Amino acid sequence: MLSFVYTYRTVANAKLTAFRLTEADRAYLDTLEDKLGFSKTDVVRLALRRLAELEGLELIKKSDPRRPARRV
């Protein structure tokens, strides 16, 4: 399991990303933010990493030919 969370201050190559959330999603995000003491950004990062870990995924660079084509 991941033992730390990346924050904006520690990730120099972080890129701005925007997406829409439902009210329920926002409520979960707020609840996790309060419970864990992390920022909303860190909660999303941690959730992505935990899901990837559960799915057994490995990080593959965009230039890697093993990377599957993006669904449209």
C-alpha positions in Angstrom: 0.0 0.0 0.0 1.1 3.6 -0.6 2.6 5.1 2.5 2.7 8.7 1.4 0.8 11.3 -0.6 2.3 13.6 -3.3 1.4 17.2 -2.8 1.6 20.1 -5.2 4.7 21.3 -3.4 6.5 18.0 -4.0 5.4 17.4 -7.6 7.3 19.9 -9.8 5.9 18.4 -13.0 2.2 18.5 -12.0 -0.2 19.6 -14.7 -3.5 21.4 -14.2 -6.5 19.1 -14.8 -10.2 19.9 -14.6 -13.2 17.7 -14.4 -16.8 17.8 -13.3 -18.2 16.0 -10.2 -21.7 15.3 -9.1 -22.9 16.6 -5.7 -22.5 13.1 -4.3 -18.9 12.9 -5.6 -18.1 16.3 -4.1 -19.6 15.2 -0.7 -17.3 12.1 -0.7 -14.3 14.2 -1.6 -15.1 16.7 1.2 -15.6 13.8 3.7 -12.3 12.1 2.7 -10.5 15.5 2.8 -11.7 16.0 6.4 -11.1 12.5 7.6 -7.6 12.1 6.1 -6.5 15.6 6.6 -5.4 15.9 2.9 -6.2 18.4 0.3 -8.8 17.6 -2.3 -6.0 17.2 -4.9 -4.2 14.7 -2.6 -7.4 12.7 -2.0 -7.9 12.4 -5.8 -4.2 11.4 -6.3 -4.4 8.8 -3.6 -7.6 7.4 -4.9 -6.1 7.0 -8.4 -3.0 5.3 -7.1 -5.0 3.0 -4.9 -7.4 2.0 -7.7 -4.4 1.4 -10.0 -2.8 -0.7 -7.3 -6.0 -2.8 -6.9 -6.3 -3.2 -10.6 -2.6 -4.4 -10.8 -1.7 -1.6 -13.2 1.8 -0.5 -14.0 2.8 3.0 -15.2 3.3 3.0 -19.0 4.7 6.1 -20.7 2.7 7.6 -23.6 5.5 6.7 -26.1 5.5 3.0 -25.1 4.0 0.8 -27.8 2.4 -1.4 -25.2 0.1 1.5 -24.2 -3.4 0.8 -25.4 -5.1 3.2 -27.7 -7.2 5.8 -26.0 -11.0 5.2 -26.2 -13.0 8.0 -27.8 
